[in-house]
Amino acid sequence: MFKKKVSIWVIPVVILLTVAVTLAGVAWGVQKLTHNAAGAFQFLYTLGKIHSSYVGDYTDKKLFEGAMHGMVESLDDPYSEYLDEEGFVHLNEITDGTFGGIGVVLGQRNKEFVVISPMEGSPGAKAGIEAGDKILKVNDTDTKGRSLEDVVRTIRGKKGTSVKLLLEHKNGEQFTADIVRDDIKIRSVAGRMLPDSKIGYIRIAMFNENTGEEFKKAYEKLEQEGMEATLLDLRHNPGGLLGECVKVSNYIVPKGPVVSITDKQGNTKVYESKLEKVKYPLAVLIDHGSASASEIVSGAVQDTKAGKLFGVKTYGKGCVQSVFPVTLNTGLKLTTAMYYTPSGRSIHKVGVAPDVETELPEKATSDVQLKKAEEYLREELEKKK
């Protein structure tokens, strides 16, 4: 009789223990994954309540994408974002070098949307948009409280369609621009010999997946045309791919570190130049629209004394983003590391100051910055005679 009673009680006890161990395992797993098991369960409770009680229309896709957008936005990092299907396509178009829009690169500072640079010859540049302009409204809708991704998506669109922007210049003057969108095809590198000189001028508009190869071709062509000094123009260059700016640096930065990248765990990776010796006198043009990868190049030139920088202080973006696929069509762009110049400087929110500061007047009739850099190179060539 006693044995039968024990067997009857053992079964529910075993079941309860199994359930308890399972729940504990689930809780441990959630804690391990999220570092906040209570918060994860609150999220699931909220999701369940929406399913069981909310009377309006919604889709599970919209709920989950909204949650992911909100999670990343709470980091308060203008460079991190959840990429839905449209955003993921947009990112791929930018790095490929072709997209539809007005040709203006945006950044976010103090929750304001600031033009990093208008691309040369783009609809935005033709409309008078300048580096440093703030975008206050898009199609009469205020930009306050919106994400960078949302504002960019609203501005972009198919060729032939129009967008209305309310902007504010750095001097506080506001103006409205009605702009017709176009297909923006980025030719990242262009080169030519400056008139009556041995100076090769190379302009890099941004660092996309073709920049390294395009720079190589332009550089070698100018050498064939008699280049004895190099003038590199990185003004209004918003940056781009890290690997491509390192490729460019291998032509103008002497052997050694170009940039070092340090992640959250303190792991550091150093990217180096293999150039035994800088071949020609070098001048680099920079401005407030020079950001990220263009700051890596200019910072390396300055630290290694490979050349001189002319213009005004750069934008100041010294962080690195990585893109993690979430599904085949969506992703997560996340700031994962900070970068440092060869001397160990961080230029994040600081920028790179030129060796020779030269402002470009608002209504300048000639490019005084380029002229200043050209004068320096002519003097350097004279010294070699």
N, C-alpha and C positions, 0 to 999 in steps of 0.2 A: 504493500500500500504506500509506504513511504517513497519507494522508488518511482511509482507512477506520479506522485505529486511533484517530485523533482523534475521529471521529464516534461510535465505540463508547464512549469514555470520557466524552464530553460529556454524554450522556444521563443517566447516574447522577449526575454532578456537578450538573447542572441540577436533578435531582430532590432531591438533598440540600440544595442551596441554597434551593430552594422550600420544603422542609419546615422548614429552619432559620429562614427569614424568617417563615414562618407561625407557628411556635412563638414566635419573638421578638415577633411582633405580638400573639399571644394573651397572652403574659406581660406585655407593655407595657399592653395593655388591662385585664388583671386588676389590675395594679399601679395604674393610673390610677383604676380604679373602687373598689378596696378599700384602697389605700395599703399593702397587705401581700400581695404576690403569693405569697410562701412560705406564709403562713397560709391563703390561699385554696386553694392546692393541697393543703395538709395536710387541710383540711376535705373536699375532694373525695376524697382518698385514704381518709379515715376513712369517708366515705359508701360508697365502693366496697367497702371491706373488710366493712362491715355487710351489704351486698348479697350479697357472695360467700361470707362465712364464718359469719354469725350464724345460730344454729339456732332461735332463738325466733320468736314471731309479732310482726309490726310492720306498719305501713303507711307509705308514703312521706309521706303527709300528716302523720302523727304525728312522723316524723323531722324534717321541715322546720319544723313549728310549734314543736317542742321546741328546735330550733337558734335560731329567731328569738326565742323567749321568753328563752332563755339569753343571747343576745347583748345584748338590751336590759337584762336584769336585771344584767349585768356592769357597767353604767354606775353602779350603786349610787345611782340617782336614784329616789326613791319616786313621782315624778310622771310618769316615762316608762314606757311599757309597750307591748308588742305586743298588739294587740286581735284575738283570734280571732273567729269568727262570733258567739259568745255575748257576748263582751266588746264587740264593735262595736254589737250591738243594745242592750246595757245603756247604753252611752254616749249613744246616740240617744234612749233613753227618758228619761235624766236631763235632757238639754237640752230635750226636748219637754215635760217637766213631769209625766210619769206613769210609774210603775214599780211592781213588786211587791216587797215586802220589809218591813223593820221601821222604816224612816225614820230611819236613823242615817248621818251622813256621816263616813267614816273618813279618816285620814291616817296617815303613817308617819314616825316619828322615832326615830333610833338603832336602826333595825330592829325597833321596837316599834309595834304598831298602836293608834293613839290616836283616840278619838272627837273629831272637830272640833266637831260639834254634832248633837244629836238634833232632828229636825224637830218643830215644835209639833203636839201632838195625835196624834203617831205612836205605834205600838205600843212602839217603843224608849223614847220619852219617858215613856209611861205605866208602863213597867217600872222606871223609876228611873234610867235611863242618863243620865249627865251629861257635859258637855264636859270633856275631860281624862282620862276613864276609859280604862284600857288593856284591850284584849280579849286574854285569855290563851289561851282555848280556844273552839272552835266545835264543838258536838256531840261534846264530850269529846276532840277532836283538838287538839293543841298548835299554836299559830300560829307558833311559832319556825321560821325558815328558809323560810317561805312568802312568796309575792309578795302585794302589796296586792290585785291583781286576783283572785287565787285566794281570799283571805279574803272579799272582798266578794261574790264569786260564791257562796260557800258560805252566806253569811248571807242572801242574797236568795232569793226563791222565790215560789211561787204563793200567792195568798190562801187562808187556812184551814190551811196547813201550819205546822209549828212548828220553831223552832230553839232550841238550848240554848247559852247563852253563859256563860263564866266571865270575870268582869271584876274590875278592881282600881281603886278610887277613888284620887284623888290623895293621900289620907291613908294609903294602903297597905292599906286594908280590902278584902278580896275578897268577892265575892258572886256567886251564880248566878242567872241569869234565864232562865226558859222563856217564850219569846215566840211568840205566834201571828202569822204574817205577814198583811199586808193590802195592798190596792192603795193605793199612796202617790200621792195627787194633790196636787201642789204648787200652791197658790195663792200666788204669789210676793209679792203686795202686798195689804195691808189698811190702811184708814185710818178715823179717827174723830176727832171733836172731844173734847178732854178736858173733863170736867164743869166747869161754871161758869167757863169760860175762853174765850179767843180763840186757844187753842193747838191746832193741827192735828197729830195723832199719826199717823205713817205707819210701818208695820212692813214691812220687806222680808225675806222668809225666805231667798231665794236669787235669783241673777240668771240666770233662764232666758230663752228666746227671747221671752217675753211681757212681761218686767218693765218695759221702757221704756214701752210703751203702757199697762200697768196703772198704773204710777206717775203718768203724765200724767193719767189719768182720776181717780185718787184725789186728786191735788194740786188739780186744777181743781174737783172737787166740794167739797173743803174750803174753797177760796177762796169758792165760792158760799155756803158756810155761815158765812162771816165770819172765816176764819183770818187772824190777824195775826202769828203766830209758828209755826215748824215744829219738831217734835220727831221726828227720824228714828231709828228703832230698827234697828240692824244687828247686834244680839247674836245669837249662834248662827247667823250667816249665813256659810256655807262658801265663798261666792263664786259663780263661774259664768262667764258670757260677758262678755268685755271690752267689746264694743260696747254691751251693755245698761247696764253701770254708767256708761259715758260719757254715755249718753242721760239717765240720772238726774242726773248731775252738772250737766248743762245747765240744771237748775232751781235748783240750790243753790250752785254754784261760779261766781265771777265770770269774766268773759271772760279767756281765756288758757289756759295748759297745765293739763290735768287729770292726765295721766300721759304719760311717755315710755317707749318700748320700744326696747331696744338688742339687736341680734342678734349672732351669733358673729363676723360680719365687721365689726362696729362700726357698722353702719347703724342710725340712730335714726329712729323715727317718733314724732311728737308728736300726741297727741289733745287737742283743745282744747274749751273751753266757749265758747259764743257769747253767754252771758248778760251783758247790759250792766251790770247791777247786781243784787246779791242783794236780793230784795224784803222778806224778813222775818228777824227774829232767828232763829237756828238753833242747836239742840242735837242732838248725835248720840250715841247710846248704843252702846258697843262692849264686847266681852269677849273671853275666850280663844278663843271659838268663831267670832269674826269673822276671816275669812281671804280672801286673794286679792282678788277684785273688791270686796268690802266694805272692804278695807284701802286700795284705790285711792281709793274715795270718801272715806273718813275722813281719809286722808293729804292729799288735795287740800283738803278743808275746813280742816284744821289749817294747812297751809302758806299758804293764801290768806287765813287769818283770817276765813273766811266764817261761822264759828260756833265753838262749843266742843265738845270731846269729853268724855264722861262715862263712867265704868265702870272697866275694868281693861285692861291691855295686850292687844293682839290676837295672833293666832296666829303671824304672821310667814311668810307665803308670798309672796315677791316675784318669782316666776318665771312665765313664760308658756309654755303648751303649745300646740302645733299638731298637728292630726290629718291624717296623710297616708294616703290610700287605698292599700292594697297590692293588693287585688282588689276586686270589687264588694261583698264581704261581710266583709272584714277590713281592718285599718288599723294604723297606727303612731302612737301618741301620744307626742310627744317634746318635751322642754323645749328651746325654740329661742331664748328671749330672756329678759332680765331687765327688770323695770320699775322706774321711779324716780318719786318724787313730784315736784310742781312745783318744789320747792327742790333737787332732785337727790338726795334721800335714797334709799338702798336699804333696804327694811325686811325683806329676806329673812333668816330665822332670827333676826330682831330684834323685829319687830312695831312697832305704832304705840302709843305711850304716850298715855293720856288727858290732857287739860288739867286735869281734876278727877278724881282717883282715888277711886273709890267701890266698895268691895267689896260683894257681895251675900252676906250670911250664909247658911250652909247651910240653916238652918231658919227663914229669914225669913218673917214673916207678911205682909209688904208689900214692894212693889218699891221699895226705897230708892234704887236707881240712877235709876229713872224719876222719883221724887219730887225728887231733887236737880236733875235736868235741868229739871224743870217749875218749880222754885223760881227757877232762873236765868232762864228765859224770862219768868216773871211779873215779875221785877225789871226785865228789859229793856223790857217793855211799860210798866211804871210810869214809866220814864225818859222815854218818848215822850209822856207826858201833859202 
